[in-house]
Amino acid sequence: MPENKRSILPPWPSYLFTLIALVALVTLVRVNSMADTATQQVSVTPEAPTIDTVTLVDSGNVDLLSNPFVPIEGGINMVTLHGQVSDANGCSDINNVTAVLHRSGYDYTQGDAEVKCYSAAIPKVVLEGCTGGDDTTAEYTMNLPFTNFVDPTDPGSDFEAQNWTVRISVQDESNPAVVDTSRSFEVNSLSAFSTANSIDYGTVALAADSTEKTVTFSNTGNRRVDTTIVADNDMTEPSGNFAVIPVGNVHYSATSSFVYAEGTPVSKTAAATFAIHLPQQIVDNGPGTTPTVDTYWMLRMPASGVNGSYSNTLTLTATPY
């Protein structure tokens, strides 16, 4: 009798259960395999900027870090400060560059003063050469108009123990300002004045005194000054046919309405110091603010032997006191 064959497959309900389990497992795997996003964040440590280079020249392109500054008589000598600053975070992070040039004994925080302190500032928008991105350097240029009466610091001046300090600072968006005061320069003395090109005593009778003439001195330098006076010769007339007017017949004084005999006679042999005590200018408030001193002059005409128009030349030299 044939042997009965038995099926090794589970009954159909078991098939259905297995199928459902497989679908659920595949679904679970698919859910757990979906992509996700993650935001990464980091902050950059801000680096302080640096002052890399500094040059300082006057209007004649003289290097003032190696040579003294020489004022221009009665005028402005423009000082140009130029250099490079950098910031490792990028030059776009640099906010400003400022400079103060001041006599070392003066408290620059008191502000600008034409004899002792000049300052300038360069904001970010004026910095040169910064292209952004990974560029880390920028350049600055500042022009400072130094007057003729800026305080001198050379030997013999009132401030010979001092110098002029170059104070440069750079600041970025995150750090305190970085300051460099390692550079300095000297300012030379300029003893100078302007005065009349001629003294006209007019027409004077024999043996008579001229009217008093006023000669004004204006300080065009940076020192308090007196003057020395010397004549090149006696006063002569062109033809040579008449006597000279002796140089000593001209007298001068610091006092108006002076008595002729009390004045000082001009010499042709030695320069005499005339103590006019012309002060140094300390501020420029426009025309009429330059220090001036009036002096007074008279001529006594000889009693005889002279005729015509006479002249000679006086040399007036500013000397510090």
Secondary structure as UniProt FT lines:
FT   HELIX           12..32
FT   STRAND          50..57
FT   TURN            59..60
FT   TURN            64..66
FT   TURN            73..74
FT   STRAND          77..86
FT   TURN            88..89
FT   HELIX           91..93
FT   STRAND          94..103
FT   TURN            104..105
FT   HELIX           108..110
FT   TURN            114..116
FT   STRAND          117..123
FT   HELIX           124..126
FT   TURN            133..134
FT   STRAND          137..146
FT   TURN            148..149
FT   TURN            155..156
FT   TURN            158..161
FT   STRAND          164..172
FT   STRAND          178..185
FT   STRAND          193..194
FT   TURN            206..207
FT   STRAND          213..219
FT   STRAND          225..231
FT   STRAND          235..236
FT   TURN            238..239
FT   HELIX           247..249
FT   STRAND          250..253
FT   TURN            256..257
FT   HELIX           260..262
FT   STRAND          264..265
FT   STRAND          272..278
FT   TURN            287..288
FT   STRAND          292..300
FT   STRAND          314..320
//
